[in-house]
Amino acid sequence: MAFNHISYVRSGHPDITHRQMAMLLVIHRDEKSTVRGLAEELDVQKPVITRGADALVALGFVRRVRDTRDRRNVFIVPRPKLARFLAEVMG
């Protein structure tokens, strides 16, 4: 089944940007991503990822987890809501 934009708009799901959706797909695939890693993979600057992550945290799709081995690193990890969201919108 193909993605249907009209159905998505009517679904009541939150409005997310294409960049945020790309971030969600990478985070879901990798299960643990850093801002630096996402920026490199998506070929955008780190502040773009930080802003996107802020929005995705607020929506409950991801959370930030401090790296216990290197406290300078912060991982962006999926929450269960992300898998449910992707399953529903991607069919």
N, C-alpha and C positions, 0 to 999 in steps of 0.2 A: 504494500500500500504506500503510495507517495504521500509526502508531507503536504497537507492542505492548509494554506495560509488563512483562508477564511474561517475554517473550523477552529484554528488556533486562536484567532482573534475573538471568536465567540465563546471559547472555552473558559475564559476567566483566568487563564494562566497569566503570570506577570509578563509585562513587556520587557524583553531583554534584547540587547543589541546583537548583531552578528558576531562581534568580537567576544561578547560574553558567552554566546552559544559555543563558539570555537573553544573558549577556555573550558567550558563545562565538558565538552567532548574529550579534550585532552586530559583533564583532571579525572574524569570517569575512567578513561583508558588506563592511565598511569597509576591511579590511586594515591599518589603522593607526588606533588609538584612543588617546585620553588618558583618564586617570582622570576628569578633569573632564567630558569629553565623554560618557563612559559613564554617569557619575552623572546628568547632565542628561537623557540619553535614557531611562534606566531609572527616573528620578525617585526616586533613592535618594541617601543621603549618600556623600561620597567615601570614608570609612572602610569602608563596605560593599564598595565596588569594590576597595579595596586588599586587604581580606581575601580576597575572591573571586579576585583576580588572584594572590595568594600561592598559593592552592590550585591554580589552573590552571597556574601556572608549575611547581609541584612535580609535577603530572601530565604535564608536557611538551607541553601544548596551545598555550601561548603563551610569549613571552619579552618582557622589558622592554628597550627600546632608548632611550638618552638622546638627546634632540634636539640635534643638533650646532649648531644656530643659537641655541637658548635652553636652556642646560643645566639650567634649572629644570624643564623639561618632560620627561616620560618617556612614550614611546609603548608601548602594549601591542599586540604584533603576533602574528599567527598563525604557528604552526610547521606543517610538513607533516602532522604527526600529527593536527592539528585537522581538516583537510579529509578525511582518511581516516576519522576517527571520525564526523564528521557524515554522510558518505556512507553509512556502514554503519548508523548508528542511525536516520537519517531516510529511508532507502530510496531 
